[in-house]
Amino acid sequence: MANLRFYTNETLAIGGTFQLCESAATHATKALRLNIGDKATVFNGDGFDYGCELTSITKNKVLASINNAVAVQNESPLDITLLQAISAGDRMDFTIQKAVELGVKCIQPVTSQRSVVKLSAERAEKRTEHWQNIAISACEQSGRAFVPKVNAPLSFSNLFLHLAKTAKPEACKITLTPDANQTLHTIAKPSGEIYLLIGAEGGLTNEEIALSVMQGFQSILLGPRILRTETAALTALSAIQTLWGDFK
């Protein structure tokens, strides 16, 4: 059986005991049919994989003991934040899942003019929790031991106010436009944070592109064809990792 990894938000330490969360416990006992004495790996986002052994299985809870801890060294050398305009259906879930697999450090959902999905405050909170769980699941699968943060959605204008307060002066800010006159190959290798802005279905409006350029974003041509929003994000991330990061 392949190495099993589960996420927990508990503090973990060698020699300690912890309780699997309800979803992990159900998956371990019902789907995988694990028993007392079976081994698995657990992580909590602190950068370590903890080897554990199931010690107690009852109807309502599963307990495990921690036997060892190993630092995980598979993070991208690049500090990438994906600024993703909210897309409809499963597209947003897919984009978040694959972006985590491709090594992003943070994901900031953005409400743009062409975003089909419009979220109330209550729905935004629920969707953010859902997207964070998507990120956790992607870490379980891909072996990452740091969990990227999925922030609450921001409007397009509030995004730039947020970046003005949080982004460092040397940050590289990139957005994709079909009429740009430069490509990723022609810009200098970033020395710090990278912010990648991707539009929703239909892309960014001319007004949004102009606003992003005013805020220091470089317009990049990704290729000769128009890509769907989820394809654009993942293609750009792959290209960035190829030029400057994991795949260099």
N, C-alpha and C positions, 0 to 999 in steps of 0.2 A: 504493500500500500504506500502511496506517495506520502511525503512528509505533510502532516496536517498542521495548519496554522490557524489560530483563533485570536481574535482581538478582545481585550478587556480594558476597561477604563480604571481598573484597580491598580494600586501601587504594588509592584512585584519585587521580591527579594529571594535569593537562594535560601532554601530551608523553610520558606513560608508556604502557607496554604491560601488558596483563593477559590472563589466560587465563579464558575462560568456564568456568563449572562444567559438569559432565557433562550435567546435565539441560538447561541453557540451550543448550549446544553442540548437543545432539541436536535440540532444538526448532528452533534456528536453521538447521541444515543439512539435517535430514531432513524436518521438517514445513514450514518456511518456504522451504527451498531457497535460503538466502542464499549468496552467493559472495564471493570476495575483492573488496574495494572497496565492498561494500554497507555502508550506514550504519544505525546503531541507537542507542538510548539505554540507558545502564546507570546503576544507582544502587546505593549500598551502605548506605543508611540515615543518611547524614550530612546530609541536607537538600538535596543537589544532584543534578541530572540531568547526566550526563556524555555528551556526544556522542562516539561512537566509530565507527571504521571497521575492518572485518574485514581483517586483514593476512595471515593464514595459516590455512589449513584443511587438516588432515591427518586420518587415521583416528581418532586418539586425542585430538586437542585442537584448539581454535580460539583464535587469538590476535587481539586487537584493540588499536588505538592510540587514546588519548584526545585529542580535538581541542579540546574546550571544556567549560566547566562553567557551569551556570546554577542559581542558587538557586531552589528551588521554594517558592512562597508559597500553598499551598492547604491548610494545616493549620487545623483548627477552632480558634476562640478559646477553646474550652472544654477543660478538662483532665478528661476522663471516663475512669474505670476501670469496666469492666463486670465485675461479680462474678456469673458465670454458673454456676448449678448444672448439673452435667454431665448432658446428655441423650443419648438412645440414637440409634443409626443415623446417618443423615446430618444430623440436626437440629443437632448441635453444630458440625459443619463449616459448615453453612449460616449459623448464627448468628455464628460467628467471621468468616466471609467478609464478611457484610453489615455487621457491626459495624465492621470495619475501613473499609469503604467509607463508613460514616456518621461516621467521624472519631474513634473512641475512641483513647485514648493507650495503654491497657493492658487486658489481659484476664486475669482471675484465675478459672480453673475452680475450682468448689467441689463437694465431695461432700456432698450433703444426704440427708435420710432417705428422700426419694422418688426419688432418683436410681436409675434402673434399672441403669445401668452401674456396676459395682464394679471398680476397677482395683488390681491388685497394683503393687508398687513398679516392677517391670520394665515392666509394661504402661503405667503412668502416664508413665514416661520416654519410651516410644515414642510414646504419644499426644500428649504435650507437643511433641515434635519434629514430629509430623504437623500439629498445630494451628498451630505456628509457620510451617510451610511454607504452610499455608492463608493465613495473614496476609500472608506475603511475596507470594504470588500475587495476593492482593487489592490489594496496593500496586502491583504491576506493572500491573494492569488499570486502577486508579482514578487513577493518576498521583501517588500519595503518595510522597515521598522520605524520610520518616521511617517506620520499621517499628515498629508497636506490639509490645511484648513480651507474649508469652503465657507466663505463669508456670506452674510445676508445680502440680498440684491441691493444694488444702488441704481438710481437714475443716472442717465448719461451725464447730466450736469454735476450731480453730486460725486460722480466718479472722479472728476478732475479736482474737485475740492479735496477729496480724500487723498489723491495722489500728491497734491501740493503739500500736504502735511506729512505724508509717510515716505514718499519716494526720495531716494538720495539724489543729489545733484548729478552724479555720474551715471545714473540709471539710463539704460538703453530702452527707448519706447518705440514699438513697432506696430504698425497696422497695415492691413493688406488692401490695396486698391488696384483696379484693373488698368488704370492709366498711369501708374507710377513709372518713373524713368530710372529706377534703381532696383537692384535685387539684393538678397541677403549676401551674395558673394561680393558685392561692391561696397558694403558698409564695413566700418572698422569692427574688429572683434570687441565685444563689450568687456569692460573691466569690472562690472558690478552687476546690479540687478537688471533683469530683462522683463519688460512688460509687453505682452503680446495681446493686442486688441483685435477681436474677431466679431464681425457682425452676425446678426441672426439671418433668418430666411430673407433673401433679397439684398443682403449686405447692409452696409452703412449708407445713410443718405449723404448727399453732397455737403449738406450743412454739418453733419456729424464728422465727416472727414475733415472739413475745413477747421472745425473746432478742435479736433484732435491734433492737427498740425500746429495750430496756434499754441497748444499745450506741450509742444516738443516731441510729438510722435513723428517718426519717419514713415513715409508711405513707401511700401515695398510691393513690387510685382512678383507674385509667386510662380506664375507660369502663364502659358498662352490660353488656357481654358478657364472658364468660370467654374468654381468648385462649390459644392454644397457647404453649408456652414460647418457641419461636423468634419467634412473632408478637409476643409481649409485649415481648421485648427490643428488637426493631427498631422497634416502634411507640413505645415509650418514648424510645428514642434520637432518633427523628425528631421527636417532640414537644419534647424538650429542645433540639434544634438549632433548631426553629422558634421557640421562646420566647426563647432566650438566645444562640443560636450562629449557625451557618452560614446559616440561613434567615430570620433576624430581619429 
